[in-house]
Amino acid sequence: MITKLKSLLICVSFLYSVASFSQVSISDKIDQTADPSAVLELISDDKGFLLPRMNSSDRGSIDSPAESLMIFNTETKCIDIYIQGDWYEFWCKSELIGSQVKFTTPGTHLWTVP
């Protein structure tokens, strides 16, 4: 009985220690681990990260959105972010103007294309 109890306590302690320090790495490569400063790291040489895509109506039906939740709005073609109880257009369409790229964000920013 005491041996079984010790074994159970060892297993529970091990699982607790693994769970409390766990990090996730999602990769199409073998043996990739997440950077120690990240709780989640996506690793790929030929794929990107795809945000959830929805229209404004679907976005509005999200129950209790978390602070900093992000979606791609299929109507406005913008990345929307939820901050302090409201949705904001974070990053929108861009256009090339001569040697500069124009991004429509809460403020207009111009960057020179290298």
N, CA, C and O atoms as a GROMACS GRO file, in nm:
protein
  456
    1MET      N    1   0.082  -0.120   0.000
    1MET     CA    2   0.000   0.000   0.000
    1MET      C    3   0.087   0.126   0.000
    1MET      O    4   0.060   0.218  -0.077
    2ILE      N    5   0.190   0.132   0.084
    2ILE     CA    6   0.277   0.249   0.092
    2ILE      C    7   0.354   0.265  -0.038
    2ILE      O    8   0.376   0.378  -0.083
    3THR      N    9   0.396   0.156  -0.101
    3THR     CA   10   0.468   0.162  -0.228
    3THR      C   11   0.380   0.222  -0.337
    3THR      O   12   0.425   0.304  -0.416
    4LYS      N   13   0.253   0.181  -0.341
    4LYS     CA   14   0.160   0.236  -0.440
    4LYS      C   15   0.138   0.385  -0.416
    4LYS      O   16   0.132   0.463  -0.511
    5LEU      N   17   0.127   0.424  -0.290
    5LEU     CA   18   0.107   0.564  -0.257
    5LEU      C   19   0.229   0.648  -0.297
    5LEU      O   20   0.215   0.757  -0.351
    6LYS      N   21   0.350   0.594  -0.271
    6LYS     CA   22   0.472   0.664  -0.311
    6LYS      C   23   0.478   0.678  -0.463
    6LYS      O   24   0.513   0.784  -0.514
    7SER      N   25   0.444   0.573  -0.534
    7SER     CA   26   0.445   0.576  -0.681
    7SER      C   27   0.347   0.680  -0.732
    7SER      O   28   0.378   0.755  -0.825
    8LEU      N   29   0.229   0.686  -0.674
    8LEU     CA   30   0.128   0.782  -0.714
    8LEU      C   31   0.177   0.925  -0.688
    8LEU      O   32   0.160   1.012  -0.773
    9LEU      N   33   0.236   0.949  -0.573
    9LEU     CA   34   0.287   1.082  -0.540
    9LEU      C   35   0.399   1.124  -0.634
    9LEU      O   36   0.407   1.240  -0.674
   10ILE      N   37   0.486   1.031  -0.669
   10ILE     CA   38   0.595   1.060  -0.763
   10ILE      C   39   0.537   1.097  -0.900
   10ILE      O   40   0.583   1.193  -0.963
   11CYS      N   41   0.438   1.021  -0.947
   11CYS     CA   42   0.375   1.049  -1.077
   11CYS      C   43   0.307   1.185  -1.077
   11CYS      O   44   0.323   1.262  -1.171
   12VAL      N   45   0.232   1.215  -0.972
   12VAL     CA   46   0.162   1.343  -0.963
   12VAL      C   47   0.263   1.457  -0.959
   12VAL      O   48   0.244   1.559  -1.025
   13SER      N   49   0.370   1.442  -0.882
   13SER     CA   50   0.475   1.546  -0.874
   13SER      C   51   0.539   1.568  -1.010
   13SER      O   52   0.563   1.682  -1.050
   14PHE      N   53   0.568   1.460  -1.081
   14PHE     CA   54   0.628   1.471  -1.213
   14PHE      C   55   0.534   1.544  -1.310
   14PHE      O   56   0.578   1.634  -1.380
   15LEU      N   57   0.407   1.504  -1.312
   15LEU     CA   58   0.310   1.568  -1.402
   15LEU      C   59   0.294   1.716  -1.368
   15LEU      O   60   0.282   1.798  -1.459
   16TYR      N   61   0.293   1.750  -1.241
   16TYR     CA   62   0.279   1.889  -1.201
   16TYR      C   63   0.400   1.970  -1.247
   16TYR      O   64   0.385   2.080  -1.299
   17SER      N   65   0.518   1.916  -1.230
   17SER     CA   66   0.638   1.991  -1.270
   17SER      C   67   0.644   2.009  -1.421
   17SER      O   68   0.686   2.114  -1.468
   18VAL      N   69   0.602   1.909  -1.498
   18VAL     CA   70   0.601   1.920  -1.644
   18VAL      C   71   0.497   2.022  -1.686
   18VAL      O   72   0.524   2.105  -1.773
   19ALA      N   73   0.379   2.018  -1.627
   19ALA     CA   74   0.271   2.108  -1.666
   19ALA      C   75   0.302   2.252  -1.629
   19ALA      O   76   0.265   2.344  -1.704
   20SER      N   77   0.369   2.275  -1.518
   20SER     CA   78   0.394   2.413  -1.475
   20SER      C   79   0.505   2.480  -1.555
   20SER      O   80   0.516   2.603  -1.551
   21PHE      N   81   0.586   2.405  -1.627
   21PHE     CA   82   0.693   2.463  -1.706
   21PHE      C   83   0.680   2.431  -1.853
   21PHE      O   84   0.778   2.437  -1.927
   22SER      N   85   0.561   2.396  -1.897
   22SER     CA   86   0.546   2.350  -2.035
   22SER      C   87   0.542   2.467  -2.132
   22SER      O   88   0.490   2.575  -2.103
   23GLN      N   89   0.600   2.441  -2.248
   23GLN     CA   90   0.597   2.532  -2.360
   23GLN      C   91   0.559   2.449  -2.481
   23GLN      O   92   0.584   2.328  -2.484
   24VAL      N   93   0.500   2.513  -2.582
   24VAL     CA   94   0.455   2.439  -2.699
   24VAL      C   95   0.528   2.491  -2.822
   24VAL      O   96   0.539   2.612  -2.844
   25SER      N   97   0.576   2.398  -2.900
   25SER     CA   98   0.636   2.430  -3.028
   25SER      C   99   0.559   2.352  -3.134
   25SER      O  100   0.548   2.230  -3.126
   26ILE      N  101   0.506   2.423  -3.231
   26ILE     CA  102   0.436   2.359  -3.342
   26ILE      C  103   0.526   2.374  -3.464
   26ILE      O  104   0.559   2.486  -3.504
   27SER      N  105   0.564   2.262  -3.522
   27SER     CA  106   0.660   2.264  -3.631
   27SER      C  107   0.640   2.145  -3.723
   27SER      O  108   0.588   2.041  -3.681
   28ASP      N  109   0.681   2.161  -3.848
   28ASP     CA  110   0.681   2.047  -3.939
   28ASP      C  111   0.818   1.981  -3.941
   28ASP      O  112   0.847   1.898  -4.027
   29LYS      N  113   0.903   2.020  -3.846
   29LYS     CA  114   1.036   1.961  -3.831
   29LYS      C  115   1.040   1.875  -3.705
   29LYS      O  116   0.961   1.896  -3.613
   30ILE      N  117   1.129   1.779  -3.702
   30ILE     CA  118   1.142   1.690  -3.588
   30ILE      C  119   1.226   1.757  -3.480
   30ILE      O  120   1.320   1.829  -3.510
   31ASP      N  121   1.190   1.732  -3.356
   31ASP     CA  122   1.268   1.776  -3.239
   31ASP      C  123   1.287   1.928  -3.229
   31ASP      O  124   1.397   1.973  -3.196
   32GLN      N  125   1.185   2.005  -3.256
   32GLN     CA  126   1.192   2.149  -3.237
   32GLN      C  127   1.131   2.183  -3.101
   32GLN      O  128   1.022   2.135  -3.069
   33THR      N  129   1.198   2.264  -3.023
   33THR     CA  130   1.144   2.306  -2.894
   33THR      C  131   1.122   2.456  -2.897
   33THR      O  132   1.189   2.530  -2.970
   34ALA      N  133   1.026   2.500  -2.817
   34ALA     CA  134   0.994   2.643  -2.812
   34ALA      C  135   1.106   2.720  -2.744
   34ALA      O  136   1.175   2.668  -2.656
   35ASP      N  137   1.124   2.843  -2.787
   35ASP     CA  138   1.220   2.932  -2.724
   35ASP      C  139   1.181   2.947  -2.577
   35ASP      O  140   1.062   2.956  -2.547
   36PRO      N  141   1.276   2.950  -2.484
   36PRO     CA  142   1.244   2.958  -2.342
   36PRO      C  143   1.159   3.079  -2.303
   36PRO      O  144   1.090   3.076  -2.201
   37SER      N  145   1.162   3.186  -2.383
   37SER     CA  146   1.083   3.305  -2.350
   37SER      C  147   0.941   3.299  -2.406
   37SER      O  148   0.862   3.391  -2.383
   38ALA      N  149   0.909   3.193  -2.480
   38ALA     CA  150   0.777   3.184  -2.543
   38ALA      C  151   0.695   3.070  -2.486
   38ALA      O  152   0.747   2.963  -2.455
   39VAL      N  153   0.565   3.095  -2.471
   39VAL     CA  154   0.475   2.987  -2.430
   39VAL      C  155   0.432   2.906  -2.554
   39VAL      O  156   0.399   2.788  -2.543
   40LEU      N  157   0.433   2.972  -2.670
   40LEU     CA  158   0.400   2.906  -2.796
   40LEU      C  159   0.491   2.960  -2.905
   40LEU      O  160   0.507   3.081  -2.919
   41GLU      N  161   0.551   2.870  -2.983
   41GLU     CA  162   0.633   2.910  -3.096
   41GLU      C  163   0.594   2.827  -3.216
   41GLU      O  164   0.587   2.705  -3.208
   42LEU      N  165   0.569   2.894  -3.328
   42LEU     CA  166   0.539   2.827  -3.454
   42LEU      C  167   0.665   2.832  -3.539
   42LEU      O  168   0.723   2.939  -3.559
   43ILE      N  169   0.708   2.716  -3.591
   43ILE     CA  170   0.834   2.708  -3.665
   43ILE      C  171   0.806   2.648  -3.803
   43ILE      O  172   0.752   2.537  -3.814
   44SER      N  173   0.843   2.721  -3.908
   44SER     CA  174   0.827   2.670  -4.043
   44SER      C  175   0.916   2.749  -4.138
   44SER      O  176   0.940   2.868  -4.117
   45ASP      N  177   0.964   2.682  -4.241
   45ASP     CA  178   1.041   2.750  -4.345
   45ASP      C  179   0.955   2.785  -4.466
   45ASP      O  180   0.997   2.862  -4.552
   46ASP      N  181   0.834   2.728  -4.474
   46ASP     CA  182   0.755   2.748  -4.594
   46ASP      C  183   0.605   2.764  -4.568
   46ASP      O  184   0.524   2.744  -4.659
   47LYS      N  185   0.567   2.800  -4.444
   47LYS     CA  186   0.426   2.820  -4.411
   47LYS      C  187   0.414   2.941  -4.319
   47LYS      O  188   0.511   2.980  -4.254
   48GLY      N  189   0.294   3.000  -4.315
   48GLY     CA  190   0.271   3.116  -4.230
   48GLY      C  191   0.167   3.088  -4.123
   48GLY      O  192   0.113   2.978  -4.115
   49PHE      N  193   0.141   3.188  -4.042
   49PHE     CA  194   0.039   3.181  -3.937
   49PHE      C  195  -0.089   3.242  -3.993
   49PHE      O  196  -0.086   3.352  -4.048
   50LEU      N  197  -0.200   3.173  -3.980
   50LEU     CA  198  -0.326   3.219  -4.035
   50LEU      C  199  -0.421   3.257  -3.923
   50LEU      O  200  -0.462   3.172  -3.843
   51LEU      N  201  -0.455   3.386  -3.917
   51LEU     CA  202  -0.551   3.434  -3.817
   51LEU      C  203  -0.691   3.382  -3.852
   51LEU      O  204  -0.718   3.352  -3.968
   52PRO      N  205  -0.779   3.372  -3.753
   52PRO     CA  206  -0.919   3.340  -3.783
   52PRO      C  207  -0.977   3.450  -3.874
   52PRO      O  208  -0.953   3.568  -3.852
   53ARG      N  209  -1.052   3.408  -3.975
   53ARG     CA  210  -1.112   3.502  -4.071
   53ARG      C  211  -1.262   3.504  -4.053
   53ARG      O  212  -1.326   3.400  -4.048
   54MET      N  213  -1.318   3.625  -4.043
   54MET     CA  214  -1.463   3.640  -4.027
   54MET      C  215  -1.506   3.780  -4.065
   54MET      O  216  -1.423   3.871  -4.075
   55ASN      N  217  -1.636   3.797  -4.086
   55ASN     CA  218  -1.687   3.930  -4.116
   55ASN      C  219  -1.720   4.003  -3.985
   55ASN      O  220  -1.709   3.945  -3.877
   56SER      N  221  -1.760   4.128  -3.995
   56SER     CA  222  -1.786   4.210  -3.875
   56SER      C  223  -1.899   4.153  -3.790
   56SER      O  224  -1.893   4.161  -3.668
   57SER      N  225  -2.000   4.097  -3.855
   57SER     CA  226  -2.113   4.040  -3.781
   57SER      C  227  -2.068   3.920  -3.698
   57SER      O  228  -2.104   3.908  -3.581
   58ASP      N  229  -1.990   3.831  -3.760
   58ASP     CA  230  -1.939   3.714  -3.686
   58ASP      C  231  -1.847   3.758  -3.573
   58ASP      O  232  -1.852   3.703  -3.463
   59ARG      N  233  -1.763   3.858  -3.600
   59ARG     CA  234  -1.674   3.911  -3.497
   59ARG      C  235  -1.755   3.962  -3.378
   59ARG      O  236  -1.718   3.942  -3.263
   60GLY      N  237  -1.866   4.030  -3.407
   60GLY     CA  238  -1.952   4.084  -3.302
   60GLY      C  239  -2.021   3.978  -3.219
   60GLY      O  240  -2.067   4.006  -3.109
   61SER      N  241  -2.028   3.855  -3.271
   61SER     CA  242  -2.095   3.749  -3.196
   61SER      C  243  -2.000   3.670  -3.107
   61SER      O  244  -2.041   3.573  -3.043
   62ILE      N  245  -1.872   3.710  -3.102
   62ILE     CA  246  -1.776   3.644  -3.012
   62ILE      C  247  -1.815   3.679  -2.870
   62ILE      O  248  -1.822   3.796  -2.834
   63ASP      N  249  -1.839   3.579  -2.788
   63ASP     CA  250  -1.882   3.599  -2.650
   63ASP      C  251  -1.762   3.634  -2.562
   63ASP      O  252  -1.668   3.555  -2.551
   64SER      N  253  -1.765   3.749  -2.500
   64SER     CA  254  -1.661   3.797  -2.407
   64SER      C  255  -1.521   3.785  -2.467
   64SER      O  256  -1.439   3.708  -2.418
   65PRO      N  257  -1.492   3.862  -2.573
   65PRO     CA  258  -1.358   3.853  -2.633
   65PRO      C  259  -1.249   3.892  -2.533
   65PRO      O  260  -1.267   3.983  -2.452
   66ALA      N  261  -1.139   3.822  -2.540
   66ALA     CA  262  -1.025   3.849  -2.451
   66ALA      C  263  -0.953   3.975  -2.498
   66ALA      O  264  -0.951   4.007  -2.616
   67GLU      N  265  -0.894   4.045  -2.403
   67GLU     CA  266  -0.812   4.162  -2.434
   67GLU      C  267  -0.700   4.119  -2.529
   67GLU      O  268  -0.630   4.021  -2.501
   68SER      N  269  -0.682   4.188  -2.638
   68SER     CA  270  -0.582   4.166  -2.743
   68SER      C  271  -0.619   4.054  -2.841
   68SER      O  272  -0.534   4.011  -2.919
   69LEU      N  273  -0.743   4.006  -2.839
   69LEU     CA  274  -0.787   3.906  -2.937
   69LEU      C  275  -0.778   3.967  -3.077
   69LEU      O  276  -0.812   4.083  -3.097
   70MET      N  277  -0.730   3.888  -3.173
   70MET     CA  278  -0.713   3.937  -3.310
   70MET      C  279  -0.784   3.847  -3.409
   70MET      O  280  -0.789   3.725  -3.393
   71ILE      N  281  -0.841   3.910  -3.515
   71ILE     CA  282  -0.903   3.837  -3.626
   71ILE      C  283  -0.870   3.910  -3.756
   71ILE      O  284  -0.831   4.027  -3.754
   72PHE      N  285  -0.886   3.842  -3.869
   72PHE     CA  286  -0.880   3.909  -3.999
   72PHE      C  287  -1.023   3.934  -4.043
   72PHE      O  288  -1.100   3.839  -4.059
   73ASN      N  289  -1.058   4.060  -4.063
   73ASN     CA  290  -1.194   4.097  -4.102
   73ASN      C  291  -1.206   4.085  -4.254
   73ASN      O  292  -1.140   4.159  -4.327
   74THR      N  293  -1.289   3.993  -4.300
   74THR     CA  294  -1.302   3.966  -4.443
   74THR      C  295  -1.376   4.078  -4.518
   74THR      O  296  -1.366   4.086  -4.640
   75GLU      N  297  -1.450   4.162  -4.447
   75GLU     CA  298  -1.519   4.274  -4.512
   75GLU      C  299  -1.426   4.392  -4.534
   75GLU      O  300  -1.420   4.448  -4.644
   76THR      N  301  -1.352   4.431  -4.431
   76THR     CA  302  -1.266   4.550  -4.438
   76THR      C  303  -1.126   4.517  -4.486
   76THR      O  304  -1.048   4.607  -4.519
   77LYS      N  305  -1.093   4.389  -4.490
   77LYS     CA  306  -0.957   4.342  -4.525
   77LYS      C  307  -0.855   4.397  -4.427
   77LYS      O  308  -0.743   4.431  -4.465
   78CYS      N  309  -0.893   4.405  -4.298
   78CYS     CA  310  -0.807   4.456  -4.192
   78CYS      C  311  -0.789   4.350  -4.084
   78CYS      O  312  -0.874   4.263  -4.065
   79ILE      N  313  -0.677   4.359  -4.014
   79ILE     CA  314  -0.659   4.282  -3.891
   79ILE      C  315  -0.720   4.366  -3.780
   79ILE      O  316  -0.678   4.479  -3.758
   80ASP      N  317  -0.817   4.310  -3.712
   80ASP     CA  318  -0.884   4.379  -3.602
   80ASP      C  319  -0.834   4.325  -3.469
   80ASP      O  320  -0.803   4.206  -3.456
   81ILE      N  321  -0.825   4.414  -3.370
   81ILE     CA  322  -0.779   4.376  -3.237
   81ILE      C  323  -0.876   4.431  -3.133
   81ILE      O  324  -0.926   4.543  -3.146
   82TYR      N  325  -0.903   4.351  -3.029
   82TYR     CA  326  -0.996   4.390  -2.924
   82TYR      C  327  -0.918   4.450  -2.807
   82TYR      O  328  -0.836   4.382  -2.745
   83ILE      N  329  -0.944   4.578  -2.778
   83ILE     CA  330  -0.873   4.649  -2.671
   83ILE      C  331  -0.973   4.728  -2.588
   83ILE      O  332  -1.052   4.806  -2.642
   84GLN      N  333  -0.970   4.709  -2.458
   84GLN     CA  334  -1.052   4.783  -2.362
   84GLN      C  335  -1.198   4.793  -2.403
   84GLN      O  336  -1.257   4.901  -2.403
   85GLY      N  337  -1.256   4.678  -2.439
   85GLY     CA  338  -1.398   4.671  -2.467
   85GLY      C  339  -1.442   4.711  -2.605
   85GLY      O  340  -1.562   4.724  -2.630
   86ASP      N  341  -1.349   4.732  -2.698
   86ASP     CA  342  -1.387   4.772  -2.833
   86ASP      C  343  -1.294   4.710  -2.936
   86ASP      O  344  -1.178   4.678  -2.906
   87TRP      N  345  -1.344   4.693  -3.059
   87TRP     CA  346  -1.264   4.642  -3.169
   87TRP      C  347  -1.203   4.758  -3.245
   87TRP      O  348  -1.269   4.858  -3.271
   88TYR      N  349  -1.075   4.745  -3.282
   88TYR     CA  350  -1.003   4.847  -3.358
   88TYR      C  351  -0.938   4.783  -3.480
   88TYR      O  352  -0.891   4.670  -3.475
   89GLU      N  353  -0.935   4.860  -3.589
   89GLU     CA  354  -0.860   4.816  -3.707
   89GLU      C  355  -0.714   4.836  -3.676
   89GLU      O  356  -0.669   4.948  -3.654
   90PHE      N  357  -0.639   4.728  -3.674
   90PHE     CA  358  -0.499   4.732  -3.635
   90PHE      C  359  -0.409   4.749  -3.756
   90PHE      O  360  -0.314   4.827  -3.752
   91TRP      N  361  -0.437   4.678  -3.863
   91TRP     CA  362  -0.353   4.680  -3.984
   91TRP      C  363  -0.444   4.657  -4.102
   91TRP      O  364  -0.518   4.558  -4.106
   92CYS      N  365  -0.440   4.747  -4.199
   92CYS     CA  366  -0.532   4.738  -4.313
   92CYS      C  367  -0.458   4.732  -4.445
   92CYS      O  368  -0.336   4.719  -4.451
   93LYS      N  369  -0.536   4.742  -4.550
   93LYS     CA  370  -0.484   4.734  -4.687
   93LYS      C  371  -0.360   4.821  -4.703
   93LYS      O  372  -0.343   4.920  -4.632
   94SER      N  373  -0.276   4.783  -4.795
   94SER     CA  374  -0.159   4.864  -4.824
   94SER      C  375  -0.153   4.891  -4.974
   94SER      O  376  -0.213   4.819  -5.054
   95GLU      N  377  -0.082   4.995  -5.009
   95GLU     CA  378  -0.064   5.025  -5.151
   95GLU      C  379   0.076   5.080  -5.172
   95GLU      O  380   0.134   5.142  -5.082
   96LEU      N  381   0.130   5.059  -5.290
   96LEU     CA  382   0.264   5.106  -5.323
   96LEU      C  383   0.251   5.243  -5.389
   96LEU      O  384   0.179   5.259  -5.488
   97ILE      N  385   0.322   5.342  -5.333
   97ILE     CA  386   0.322   5.478  -5.388
   97ILE      C  387   0.467   5.513  -5.420
   97ILE      O  388   0.544   5.551  -5.331
   98GLY      N  389   0.505   5.500  -5.546
   98GLY     CA  390   0.645   5.522  -5.583
   98GLY      C  391   0.733   5.420  -5.514
   98GLY      O  392   0.717   5.300  -5.534
   99SER      N  393   0.826   5.467  -5.432
   99SER     CA  394   0.914   5.376  -5.359
   99SER      C  395   0.871   5.360  -5.214
   99SER      O  396   0.949   5.313  -5.131
  100GLN      N  397   0.748   5.399  -5.182
  100GLN     CA  398   0.698   5.388  -5.045
  100GLN      C  399   0.574   5.300  -5.040
  100GLN      O  400   0.496   5.294  -5.135
  101VAL      N  401   0.558   5.233  -4.927
  101VAL     CA  402   0.439   5.151  -4.904
  101VAL      C  403   0.351   5.225  -4.805
  101VAL      O  404   0.399   5.268  -4.700
  102LYS      N  405   0.225   5.241  -4.836
  102LYS     CA  406   0.132   5.312  -4.747
  102LYS      C  407   0.046   5.208  -4.675
  102LYS      O  408  -0.025   5.131  -4.739
  103PHE      N  409   0.052   5.208  -4.543
  103PHE     CA  410  -0.032   5.120  -4.461
  103PHE      C  411  -0.138   5.206  -4.394
  103PHE      O  412  -0.106   5.309  -4.334
  104THR      N  413  -0.263   5.165  -4.404
  104THR     CA  414  -0.370   5.237  -4.338
  104THR      C  415  -0.387   5.175  -4.200
  104THR      O  416  -0.438   5.064  -4.186
  105THR      N  417  -0.346   5.249  -4.100
  105THR     CA  418  -0.357   5.206  -3.961
  105THR      C  419  -0.419   5.323  -3.885
  105THR      O  420  -0.457   5.422  -3.948
  106PRO      N  421  -0.430   5.315  -3.753
  106PRO     CA  422  -0.487   5.431  -3.682
  106PRO      C  423  -0.416   5.562  -3.715
  106PRO      O  424  -0.475   5.669  -3.701
  107GLY      N  425  -0.292   5.556  -3.758
  107GLY     CA  426  -0.219   5.671  -3.812
  107GLY      C  427  -0.158   5.626  -3.942
  107GLY      O  428  -0.125   5.508  -3.955
  108THR      N  429  -0.140   5.713  -4.040
  108THR     CA  430  -0.082   5.671  -4.167
  108THR      C  431   0.069   5.670  -4.156
  108THR      O  432   0.130   5.769  -4.113
  109HIS      N  433   0.130   5.559  -4.195
  109HIS     CA  434   0.275   5.544  -4.187
  109HIS      C  435   0.330   5.514  -4.326
  109HIS      O  436   0.271   5.438  -4.402
  110LEU      N  437   0.442   5.576  -4.358
  110LEU     CA  438   0.507   5.549  -4.486
  110LEU      C  439   0.645   5.494  -4.461
  110LEU      O  440   0.723   5.549  -4.383
  111TRP      N  441   0.676   5.383  -4.528
  111TRP     CA  442   0.808   5.322  -4.519
  111TRP      C  443   0.866   5.311  -4.659
  111TRP      O  444   0.793   5.282  -4.754
  112THR      N  445   0.994   5.333  -4.671
  112THR     CA  446   1.061   5.318  -4.800
  112THR      C  447   1.089   5.171  -4.823
  112THR      O  448   1.140   5.102  -4.735
  113VAL      N  449   1.056   5.124  -4.942
  113VAL     CA  450   1.081   4.986  -4.980
  113VAL      C  451   1.228   4.974  -5.014
  113VAL      O  452   1.279   5.050  -5.097
  114PRO      N  453   1.299   4.878  -4.953
  114PRO     CA  454   1.443   4.864  -4.984
  114PRO      C  455   1.466   4.822  -5.128
  114PRO      O  456   1.580   4.806  -5.170
   0.00000   0.00000   0.00000
